[in-house]
């Protein structure tokens, strides 16, 4: 579909990455957002580019593709410093013998899939993270893990799209679609009607509602998370460090609170403490009891943080799909509608790989990885057993 007019619905990091890739491929691209660029879910993330939390399978393959693409994209950006690319690596710590056994099994499976996962003894962990707890059962180093400043990274991708000829329109809340002959030909928004050949639903946690307004609902829902931010500190945490419970919390589909210790620093000197996952719709209230759980688990991992002032807390919504895989590709029910969503908490890291896969599918080319697991017509997305 070379030269097609494309409207990207959403100016977060997924939408920005897709807009950049498609504009560079020669499409006339317009990006619409009801708010501002990177103003919602993207700006409420931690900026993780991870392989450490993904077991063998399609999501890991997408993460590995994205991890390879990120440095290439940043190297070509005129203001790469705004992205704050930090290939600092990650360390996963198991606090119990049972956790150590599971971490060892998980890391072995990742190594078989091409992930660098290095077991650490007491001395190696102390050298890498002198302030982490000494009361642990096992630790694994993932040198491929990295971090970006999420809003900066999204802005850089969007700037690349604009340099390639894309246009951006904000304050455009999509109201409905215009469908002719089984194809969506336009979207009506609060700022007018926009016509195109292709519409890419990249609205993150709002993708389910947006798809419903267009007449093709998908099973993407919000999943709430919170983060605590300490006051700036001297260098204290040198990697992304999290306990082995994190992978289980990510993979859980439970509505109730799922939490694990995740601790990492930023260039500004603050330390981010997470993480939590709750299915509460779009209820954006900060819950003190959730923050308390986050703080308590972080202190177990880094006891030295006891008494450190917390400067602020923030929360956001992740685009959750029950089978924990993104949705990438054309909608079989409505021609002209494509989806790039459902990445939950991994959207920052997976964004550039998602855009490359979407570009190849749109051009009827075989992507570098198998895109079939991300297709729209699977039960978790089209709502088998779900109340859509």
Buried (B, 14 or more C-beta within 10 A) or exposed (E): BEEBBBBBBBBBBBBBBBBBBBBBBEBBBBBBBBBEBBBBBBBBBBBBBBBBBBBBEBBBBBBBBBBBBBBEBBEEBEEBEBBBBBEBBBBBBBBBEEBBBBBBEBBEBBBEBEBBBBEBEEEBBEEBBEBBBEEBBBBBBBBBBBBBBBBBBBBBBBBBBBEBEBEBBBEBBBEEBBBEEEEBBBBBBEBEEBEBBBBBBBBBBBBBBBBEBBBBBBBBBBBBBBBBBBEEBEEBBBBBBBBBBBBEBBEEBEEEBBBBBBBBBBEEEBBBBBBBBBBBEEEEEEBEEBBEBBBEBBBBBBEBBEEBEBEEBBBBBBBBBBEBBBBBBBBEBBBBBBBBBBBBBBBBBBBBBBBBBBBBBBBEEEBBBEBEBBBBEBEBBBBEEBEE
